[in-house]
């Protein structure tokens, strides 16, 4: 049991992302890959902001700030740009 827990901890560290950063990326990806419902965009971005609220020196702060209040026509491209930064820092999209 301890070995399994150690493996999980090491795998989490290998990504180079904190749990908060992973959560923020996951929240935006659910919107981006889940149909891009315009009514849920602000909710997804707010959830990502909340996840990063206590994160310091995260490379995701600026790309996420650019999503806030973005015009509807630019939201898909903005989300893709944010997720590209996530992937550059070790995040992997959710399965399923």
Backbone as JSON Lines, residues from 0, in Angstrom:
{"i":0,"aa":"X","n":[0.82,-1.19,0.0],"ca":[0.0,0.0,0.0],"c":[0.87,1.26,0.0]}
{"i":1,"aa":"X","n":[1.92,1.26,0.81],"ca":[2.8,2.43,0.87],"c":[3.52,2.64,-0.45]}
{"i":2,"aa":"X","n":[3.84,1.55,-1.13],"ca":[4.51,1.65,-2.42],"c":[3.6,2.31,-3.44]}
{"i":3,"aa":"X","n":[2.33,1.93,-3.45],"ca":[1.38,2.54,-4.39],"c":[1.24,4.03,-4.13]}
{"i":4,"aa":"X","n":[1.16,4.43,-2.87],"ca":[1.05,5.85,-2.53],"c":[2.3,6.6,-2.96]}
{"i":5,"aa":"X","n":[3.46,5.99,-2.77],"ca":[4.71,6.63,-3.18],"c":[4.76,6.82,-4.69]}
{"i":6,"aa":"X","n":[4.31,5.82,-5.42],"ca":[4.29,5.92,-6.88],"c":[3.39,7.05,-7.33]}
{"i":7,"aa":"X","n":[2.22,7.18,-6.7],"ca":[1.3,8.27,-7.05],"c":[1.91,9.63,-6.75]}
{"i":8,"aa":"X","n":[2.57,9.75,-5.62],"ca":[3.2,11.03,-5.27],"c":[4.3,11.36,-6.27]}
{"i":9,"aa":"X","n":[5.12,10.38,-6.61],"ca":[6.19,10.63,-7.58],"c":[5.63,10.97,-8.95]}
{"i":10,"aa":"X","n":[4.56,10.33,-9.35],"ca":[3.94,10.65,-10.64],"c":[3.41,12.07,-10.65]}
{"i":11,"aa":"X","n":[2.81,12.49,-9.55],"ca":[2.29,13.86,-9.46],"c":[3.43,14.87,-9.53]}
{"i":12,"aa":"X","n":[4.54,14.57,-8.89],"ca":[5.67,15.48,-8.91],"c":[6.33,15.55,-10.29]}
{"i":13,"aa":"X","n":[6.26,14.46,-11.01],"ca":[6.91,14.41,-12.32],"c":[6.28,15.37,-13.32]}
{"i":14,"aa":"X","n":[5.01,15.71,-13.13],"ca":[4.36,16.6,-14.07],"c":[4.86,18.02,-13.94]}
{"i":15,"aa":"X","n":[5.39,18.38,-12.78],"ca":[5.86,19.73,-12.59],"c":[4.76,20.72,-12.29]}
{"i":16,"aa":"X","n":[3.55,20.24,-12.13],"ca":[2.41,21.12,-11.85],"c":[1.88,20.83,-10.46]}
{"i":17,"aa":"X","n":[1.41,21.87,-9.8],"ca":[0.76,21.68,-8.51],"c":[-0.65,21.16,-8.73]}
{"i":18,"aa":"X","n":[-1.26,20.69,-7.67],"ca":[-2.65,20.24,-7.76],"c":[-3.57,21.37,-8.18]}
{"i":19,"aa":"X","n":[-3.28,22.58,-7.7],"ca":[-4.1,23.75,-8.05],"c":[-3.99,24.06,-9.53]}
{"i":20,"aa":"X","n":[-2.79,23.97,-10.07],"ca":[-2.6,24.24,-11.5],"c":[-3.3,23.18,-12.35]}
{"i":21,"aa":"X","n":[-3.19,21.93,-11.93],"ca":[-3.87,20.85,-12.65],"c":[-5.38,21.07,-12.63]}
{"i":22,"aa":"X","n":[-5.9,21.46,-11.47],"ca":[-7.34,21.72,-11.34],"c":[-7.77,22.85,-12.27]}
{"i":23,"aa":"X","n":[-6.99,23.91,-12.34],"ca":[-7.33,25.03,-13.22],"c":[-7.36,24.58,-14.68]}
{"i":24,"aa":"X","n":[-6.37,23.81,-15.08],"ca":[-6.34,23.3,-16.46],"c":[-7.52,22.39,-16.73]}
{"i":25,"aa":"X","n":[-7.83,21.53,-15.76],"ca":[-8.97,20.62,-15.91],"c":[-10.28,21.39,-16.08]}
{"i":26,"aa":"X","n":[-10.46,22.44,-15.29],"ca":[-11.71,23.23,-15.35],"c":[-11.9,23.86,-16.73]}
{"i":27,"aa":"X","n":[-10.85,24.43,-17.26],"ca":[-10.95,25.07,-18.58],"c":[-11.13,24.01,-19.66]}
{"i":28,"aa":"X","n":[-10.46,22.87,-19.51],"ca":[-10.57,21.83,-20.54],"c":[-11.97,21.24,-20.59]}
{"i":29,"aa":"X","n":[-12.63,21.13,-19.45],"ca":[-14.0,20.61,-19.44],"c":[-14.89,21.51,-20.29]}
{"i":30,"aa":"X","n":[-14.7,22.81,-20.18],"ca":[-15.48,23.74,-21.01],"c":[-15.06,23.61,-22.48]}
{"i":31,"aa":"X","n":[-13.75,23.64,-22.73],"ca":[-13.24,23.66,-24.11],"c":[-13.6,22.39,-24.88]}
{"i":32,"aa":"X","n":[-13.52,21.25,-24.22],"ca":[-13.76,19.98,-24.9],"c":[-15.15,19.44,-24.65]}
{"i":33,"aa":"X","n":[-15.94,20.18,-23.88],"ca":[-17.28,19.72,-23.53],"c":[-18.39,20.47,-24.23]}
{"i":34,"aa":"X","n":[-18.11,21.03,-25.38],"ca":[-19.13,21.69,-26.16],"c":[-19.06,23.2,-26.18]}
{"i":35,"aa":"X","n":[-18.19,23.79,-25.38],"ca":[-18.0,25.25,-25.33],"c":[-19.32,25.99,-25.15]}
{"i":36,"aa":"X","n":[-20.09,25.55,-24.19],"ca":[-21.36,26.2,-23.86],"c":[-21.09,27.61,-23.35]}
{"i":37,"aa":"X","n":[-21.57,28.61,-24.07],"ca":[-21.31,30.01,-23.73],"c":[-21.78,30.35,-22.32]}
{"i":38,"aa":"X","n":[-22.86,29.72,-21.88],"ca":[-23.39,30.0,-20.55],"c":[-22.5,29.46,-19.43]}
{"i":39,"aa":"X","n":[-21.62,28.54,-19.75],"ca":[-20.77,27.93,-18.72],"c":[-19.32,28.45,-18.74]}
{"i":40,"aa":"X","n":[-19.01,29.31,-19.68],"ca":[-17.64,29.81,-19.8],"c":[-17.2,30.55,-18.54]}
{"i":41,"aa":"X","n":[-17.98,31.54,-18.12],"ca":[-17.6,32.33,-16.95],"c":[-17.45,31.45,-15.72]}
{"i":42,"aa":"X","n":[-18.31,30.45,-15.61],"ca":[-18.25,29.52,-14.48],"c":[-16.94,28.72,-14.51]}
{"i":43,"aa":"X","n":[-16.55,28.26,-15.69],"ca":[-15.31,27.48,-15.83],"c":[-14.09,28.34,-15.5]}
{"i":44,"aa":"X","n":[-14.08,29.57,-16.0],"ca":[-12.95,30.46,-15.74],"c":[-12.89,30.83,-14.26]}
{"i":45,"aa":"X","n":[-14.04,31.09,-13.65],"ca":[-14.07,31.41,-12.22],"c":[-13.57,30.23,-11.39]}
{"i":46,"aa":"X","n":[-13.93,29.02,-11.76],"ca":[-13.45,27.83,-11.05],"c":[-11.94,27.68,-11.2]}
{"i":47,"aa":"X","n":[-11.42,27.98,-12.38],"ca":[-9.98,27.93,-12.6],"c":[-9.27,29.0,-11.77]}
{"i":48,"aa":"X","n":[-9.85,30.2,-11.72],"ca":[-9.28,31.28,-10.91],"c":[-9.27,30.89,-9.43]}
{"i":49,"aa":"X","n":[-10.35,30.29,-8.99],"ca":[-10.45,29.86,-7.59],"c":[-9.38,28.8,-7.29]}
{"i":50,"aa":"X","n":[-9.17,27.89,-8.21],"ca":[-8.15,26.86,-8.01],"c":[-6.76,27.47,-7.87]}
{"i":51,"aa":"X","n":[-6.51,28.55,-8.61],"ca":[-5.19,29.18,-8.59],"c":[-5.06,30.29,-7.54]}
{"i":52,"aa":"X","n":[-6.11,30.53,-6.78],"ca":[-6.12,31.65,-5.83],"c":[-4.94,31.63,-4.87]}
{"i":53,"aa":"X","n":[-4.54,30.46,-4.42],"ca":[-3.45,30.36,-3.46],"c":[-2.12,29.97,-4.09]}
{"i":54,"aa":"X","n":[-2.12,29.79,-5.4],"ca":[-0.88,29.41,-6.1],"c":[-0.02,30.65,-6.31]}
{"i":55,"aa":"X","n":[1.25,30.51,-6.02],"ca":[2.14,31.65,-6.24],"c":[3.11,31.33,-7.37]}
{"i":56,"aa":"X","n":[3.45,32.34,-8.11],"ca":[4.41,32.21,-9.22],"c":[4.03,31.12,-10.21]}
{"i":57,"aa":"X","n":[2.75,31.07,-10.55],"ca":[2.32,30.08,-11.53],"c":[2.37,30.66,-12.94]}
{"i":58,"aa":"X","n":[2.87,29.89,-13.89],"ca":[2.91,30.37,-15.27],"c":[1.51,30.44,-15.9]}
{"i":59,"aa":"X","n":[0.51,29.96,-15.19],"ca":[-0.86,29.95,-15.71],"c":[-1.62,31.23,-15.41]}
{"i":60,"aa":"X","n":[-1.1,32.06,-14.52],"ca":[-1.84,33.25,-14.08],"c":[-2.13,34.21,-15.23]}
{"i":61,"aa":"X","n":[-1.14,34.54,-16.01],"ca":[-1.34,35.5,-17.11],"c":[-2.26,34.94,-18.2]}
{"i":62,"aa":"X","n":[-2.02,33.7,-18.67],"ca":[-2.94,33.18,-19.7],"c":[-4.38,33.07,-19.19]}
{"i":63,"aa":"X","n":[-4.56,32.75,-17.91],"ca":[-5.91,32.68,-17.36],"c":[-6.52,34.07,-17.27]}
{"i":64,"aa":"X","n":[-5.73,35.06,-16.89],"ca":[-6.22,36.43,-16.81],"c":[-6.71,36.92,-18.17]}
{"i":65,"aa":"X","n":[-6.08,36.45,-19.23],"ca":[-6.5,36.85,-20.58],"c":[-7.86,36.26,-20.95]}
{"i":66,"aa":"X","n":[-8.23,35.15,-20.32],"ca":[-9.54,34.55,-20.59],"c":[-10.69,35.33,-19.94]}
{"i":67,"aa":"X","n":[-10.39,35.95,-18.8],"ca":[-11.43,36.66,-18.05],"c":[-12.02,37.77,-18.91]}
{"i":68,"aa":"X","n":[-13.32,37.72,-19.08],"ca":[-14.01,38.75,-19.83],"c":[-13.74,38.76,-21.32]}
{"i":69,"aa":"X","n":[-13.17,37.68,-21.84],"ca":[-12.89,37.67,-23.28],"c":[-14.19,37.62,-24.07]}
{"i":70,"aa":"X","n":[-14.21,38.24,-25.23],"ca":[-15.42,38.23,-26.05],"c":[-15.77,36.8,-26.46]}
{"i":71,"aa":"X","n":[-17.04,36.57,-26.64],"ca":[-17.52,35.22,-26.94],"c":[-16.82,34.61,-28.16]}
{"i":72,"aa":"X","n":[-16.58,35.4,-29.18],"ca":[-15.94,34.89,-30.4],"c":[-14.5,34.44,-30.17]}
{"i":73,"aa":"X","n":[-13.86,34.94,-29.12],"ca":[-12.45,34.63,-28.86],"c":[-12.26,33.57,-27.78]}
{"i":74,"aa":"X","n":[-13.33,33.12,-27.18],"ca":[-13.21,32.21,-26.04],"c":[-12.59,30.86,-26.4]}
{"i":75,"aa":"X","n":[-12.99,30.28,-27.51],"ca":[-12.44,28.99,-27.9],"c":[-10.95,29.06,-28.13]}
{"i":76,"aa":"X","n":[-10.51,30.07,-28.87],"ca":[-9.08,30.24,-29.14],"c":[-8.32,30.56,-27.86]}
{"i":77,"aa":"X","n":[-8.93,31.36,-26.99],"ca":[-8.29,31.69,-25.71],"c":[-8.13,30.47,-24.82]}
{"i":78,"aa":"X","n":[-9.15,29.64,-24.79],"ca":[-9.07,28.4,-24.0],"c":[-8.0,27.48,-24.56]}
{"i":79,"aa":"X","n":[-7.91,27.39,-25.87],"ca":[-6.88,26.55,-26.49],"c":[-5.48,27.08,-26.16]}
{"i":80,"aa":"X","n":[-5.32,28.39,-26.17],"ca":[-4.02,28.98,-25.83],"c":[-3.67,28.69,-24.37]}
{"i":81,"aa":"X","n":[-4.65,28.82,-23.48],"ca":[-4.43,28.52,-22.07],"c":[-4.03,27.05,-21.9]}
{"i":82,"aa":"X","n":[-4.75,26.16,-22.57],"ca":[-4.46,24.73,-22.44],"c":[-3.11,24.37,-23.04]}
{"i":83,"aa":"X","n":[-2.67,25.11,-24.05],"ca":[-1.33,24.89,-24.61],"c":[-0.26,25.2,-23.56]}
{"i":84,"aa":"X","n":[-0.47,26.26,-22.78],"ca":[0.46,26.59,-21.7],"c":[0.42,25.48,-20.65]}
{"i":85,"aa":"X","n":[-0.78,24.99,-20.35],"ca":[-0.91,23.88,-19.4],"c":[-0.08,22.68,-19.88]}
{"i":86,"aa":"X","n":[-0.23,22.32,-21.13],"ca":[0.49,21.17,-21.69],"c":[2.0,21.42,-21.7]}
{"i":87,"aa":"X","n":[2.41,22.65,-21.97],"ca":[3.83,22.99,-21.95],"c":[4.45,22.77,-20.57]}
{"i":88,"aa":"X","n":[3.62,22.82,-19.54],"ca":[4.11,22.66,-18.17],"c":[3.78,21.29,-17.58]}
{"i":89,"aa":"X","n":[3.42,20.35,-18.44],"ca":[3.26,18.97,-17.99],"c":[1.85,18.46,-17.79]}
{"i":90,"aa":"X","n":[0.86,19.31,-17.99],"ca":[-0.53,18.87,-17.82],"c":[-0.92,17.96,-18.97]}
{"i":91,"aa":"X","n":[-1.73,16.96,-18.65],"ca":[-2.27,16.07,-19.67],"c":[-3.79,16.15,-19.62]}
{"i":92,"aa":"X","n":[-4.44,16.25,-20.78],"ca":[-5.9,16.35,-20.81],"c":[-6.56,15.17,-20.12]}
{"i":93,"aa":"X","n":[-7.74,15.43,-19.56],"ca":[-8.52,14.39,-18.92],"c":[-8.9,13.32,-19.95]}
{"i":94,"aa":"X","n":[-8.96,12.11,-19.5],"ca":[-9.38,11.01,-20.38],"c":[-10.89,10.93,-20.4]}
{"i":95,"aa":"X","n":[-11.45,10.55,-21.54],"ca":[-12.88,10.3,-21.59],"c":[-13.6,11.38,-22.19]}
